[in-house]
Amino acid sequence: MTEDQARAENGDRDGDRTSGDGSSSEASTPFVRLDGAQRAIRDAFFAHESGLFALESDPGTGKSTTSEHVAAEFLARAHAEGVDAPEETLAFVSFTRDDAAAIGPGIADALEAIARDPTRDVTLSVETARELGRRVQRATNVGTVDSVVGSVFATLATEVGFEEPPVVSDGAGLRSIRATCLHRLRTEDQYADSLDRLDEAYPGGEHRDDVGDLLRNAQLACRERRLSVTAFRTRLEAVVDETYLGGAPDSFADVRDAVEQFVNADVAETFAEGLSAERTSAEAVVSADRTLYEAWTTAVDDLCTVLERYVELYDETTRREGVVSHLDVSHWVAEFFTRDEYAGVFRERLRARHTDRLSAVVVDEAQDVSAVQHAALSGLVDDEMRVLLVGDYKQCIFLWRNALPGLFRDAIESGRYFGIGWDVHVVEHEKRTRRCRPGVAAAVDTVFAGVFTDPARGGDDATGRSYTPLEPTREATADPNVHVAAVTTPAEPGRPTYVTPDSGVGEATALARCLADGLADGSFADPDDSEDDPSVTVLFSRRRNVDAFASAFEREGLVVGDATDLLFEYPLVELVTAVCTWLADPTDDALRTLASDPVFEEMSLTGLFELCSWSVPAVADVDADGRPVVEFVHALDRLLERRPRFVTQSPVTVVETVVDELGLWRDPLDSTDDSTRRVTALDALLSHVEQSSRPDADDSSTSSLVELAAELSQRREDPRSGGALPVVDEGDCDVVCRTIHSMKGAEADVVALGDIGGHIATYGPHTDTLATLGTHLALAPPTRDGADVPAVPGFEHGLFAVDRDPWDYDAGLRWATQRWADDERLAGSPPLRRLSHANRAERWRLLYVALTRARNHLVLPLPTHREDPDPRDRWVDTLREALQFDETRTDSYRCPTPTGESFAVRVHHRGGRPVESDETTAVPTPFVATRGVAGAGVESTRTTAASAPSSERRDRRTWTPRFVNPSTLYPLLTDPDEHLLDYLQRRPLHTEHDGVDDGLPLTFETMGPEDVGDVGHAVLATAIRERVTTETLEQCSGPLARTLRYALADRAGRISADERSRLQRFVADTICPQFAASPLWERLQDAQAVYVEEPVDTLVRVDGLDRELQGVADVLSVDATGTWHVDEVKLVLQSSSSETQKRYRLQAQVYAWAVSKQVASETVVPTITQLGVETRTETVEWDEKAVLDRFGELP
């Protein structure tokens, strides 16, 4: 039996719960064997009565298996020694709920394995093992850090000022408490001036905090880090001091020095010269900068002054209301065991109760423990215990949740943890991964040997700027384990059009085709497990484009499970929330709010209530007559009658009643199309309510109903806080979509990455008002008024601008930025630079976690061509660079590793074979074949080709265009020598100079005509896809304005603000109105089916040489008569020459011919629509022979 077969026999599919590889005899037994570093740390643990034992575990090395088996053996030994309740002598904690939920079952399984293993020297019956396992799973000291500390807090709550143990909740109750605290602050005169200044300095808005947000976040930051307000103030002031080099600028030389230190001398010189050239007063710059400094220091002082009182009010109110957060629990436990005011007999007895009872403490995912959690647990530990820590710096991805990996590093390096300098200190590093195949491991090493040693990327204090290669124990396979899905769109990675492109094969389609083909042809099969279908998980760092990928997967016939969906974004859950909110306060205004809720948008509730004078009973008197909307209001009336009973019922009973009365189990309103998903969502909602219900609600009032409504409303406002909507049965899905964070600790046979093109710091600290990341703290400068200050070279916003967007990448010289000063160093002051680097490093660790979830196959969508790759800022470019992938890679190839070896990479292009010209393909099926629905996609299977005649006129040259685009065909035919270099370098092939008519508001100093075309086409494509009205198109409003804004913002670092403004006016004021008045737009309104910019690919054979036609027709449509139309939209910036018109006509003819082959129709009408300096529409004649003749003329 192979090691993989033995592993399967153990029923173990989680790489962090796998055993060592062991010897052949061990591999042939169903019992787990720890070996290597696993065995070494286990042996050390049991060889000493006390000490600190740390296991640094790389991904898939079985750290959970190790910790659970050490814990199980500890319990088995304790039982054998006669300990009455062994489970009470062990504390086992982990960071996340999912990880913690697996601890008890994992220990229980390990206990039974020990009992059944005849080679173990611990005597334990199976029955006893099972009983111990059941008790462990009920133990209060096994679970999350929050749950374990919570059980301690219950015994000391009254000692820290609570009348009785409070309710622990992070829900609506705390939001109300914070609102109360802020209200009370505003009534206290001594804080009025500070609050007024803070309100003016931080007014709030999109991507910005207001004063309430600031106080909340500041209080949380202090509490998480165990900081007093005084210490917090010191940290914030230090950032200001270092950013202003010790004080306010006295002269322009001070500002120039800051630019030189924060960027470099050349930029400082350019800055100074720019002021002279623009005749800008240096004194004005100094004055503006001094004003900013003074406002910033005042804001820090005001915030900390108010924060001191806010914390007092918060603690007073939580004590009075009897509600605290999980963070408060850890805070008060840590305070109780450390502050002198709580010293006394009770504290020592309580400490002794825990230290006398506990003999061992195990901390899983130790890199994710926060400072306050560590401090709280420290009160339960003494130096006579054994402490086992397991973790991995490289997998620290919760810095944003205040993880402090430095604690784990200190434990390893200095032997200090839980406030104790341990005499016995043993450290082991397990590098042998039992999870991934050698090919996957080699790919991970190839990427991260560079990333984790690069200070510009993942090399930081968490990783130590070093990398240890993975050591896979599984056997290599003959076929490649790493797959690249080739993305051919020229769109910029990270843009929506890169995922679902305007031209070429986009990221979503490329990945979908690769996965579908790999599942179909057996490429993803596991040679050691050929009977089961491979599990396929697609991982995303953010949820924004998951729907686009899921749609692409479904178009390929894949069954998709979306584990990124949020419970409180599900329509029926939103509906229940809206109804419960109304029931809590069923006033006339509340009824109007209910009726206008977006979840009821298609029900016309407002119209129904208006007819019945806004009376639920009045509607109830109307005969439903099978009308779902009236039946729904009848159910509301029944709920209103039952409302008095709700005050004596539990929240979960109330929700069950609402669901039953409204008939939501069967969805009478037809708001969902998946019955299984519907039932799963409602079950998940009931489970959520049950878990978050307050057990001591006042039965004599409506408080429980009000609190239920508040809880549900808060979750709906912040859906992330309500958790994910479970996937019903992942085994029935071909593909499951997940976030990377949710995949931590798990694995899949096939792991693919989706939406990897974006800038890694789009939502970095430059967008924060109060930046709190790990050990880093900083308050952004306040909003300022005054004269404009010239831009600082390399910065989009001069000294500082609060009016910034996430994609701006900086807020100016005096705040955090994502602009680079040199190859390794971001611009900015030292503390702000460290903050930005820390944020980036965590994003690179997130990529590491994603790649290391794969067991057998890793699938990466990568672009075939990149004009300006940026490996420092984009995952996609680092992956592309590490895998040495480019447009020349069309099949499997070998990629070298840093150690001089290589691994196989398979490239996926959904291509085809050349066939005879009379061979046809299936008619494309629109995604939704109805009027005005666009963007569905013709299936570009590329299984159609034609043979072009040989041309005696063709001069054989040393180069041959293998890939041809319809837009490049004409210049290649007319002057191949002129266009050779541009063609080979994938640059646009122009037939005339890049000029612009004097009548257009455009200049080409920092932008080019390609920018105009890309931005304009993106907006027009959105108009068609979104089915906007003609009025919306004429005004360039709604989704068109949003697309235009994003397209321009994406070019902010390359195109000047003035030219972006000019381009915005040109598209909005010229292109959109012209398109709205065009015959094409009028025809699309009556079209039976519309497709926007889908690939139209085919093969042409010329003298035995295959030419691959790769193009994207702007618009394909089918009119009422069944005639196909292919439309090319041209944005013309100067009067078109005859050569340009010939080029346009040939392009339209080639598209018409290619489409005719795909749709098996000889009637395809090509039309050219020109917009811009001139408007014209031309229908072009074509025939197949003429088109093939032109291909035959190619060199």
Beta strands, then each sheet from edge to edge (+ up, - down):
strand 1: 51-57
strand 2: 90-94
strand 3: 142-144
strand 4: 167-168
strand 5: 323-324
strand 6: 360-363
strand 7: 386-391
strand 8: 416-417
strand 9: 420-421
strand 10: 425-430
strand 11: 432-433
strand 12: 471-472
strand 13: 482-487
strand 14: 536-540
strand 15: 560-562
strand 16: 735-739
strand 17: 748-753
strand 18: 770-773
strand 19: 776-779
strand 20: 854-863
strand 21: 893-896
strand 22: 902-908
strand 23: 945-948
strand 24: 963-964
strand 25: 1089-1092
strand 26: 1095-1102
strand 27: 1105-1112
strand 28: 1115-1118
strand 29: 1124-1132
strand 30: 1164-1172
strand 31: 1176-1179
sheet 1: 3+ 2+ 6+ 7+ 1+ 10+
sheet 2: 4+ 5+
sheet 3: 8+ 9-
sheet 4: 11+ 12+
sheet 5: 15+ 16+ 14+ 17+ 20+ 13+ 22+ 21-
sheet 6: 18+ 19-
sheet 7: 23+ 26+ 27- 24-
sheet 8: 25+ 28- 29+ 30+ 31-
end
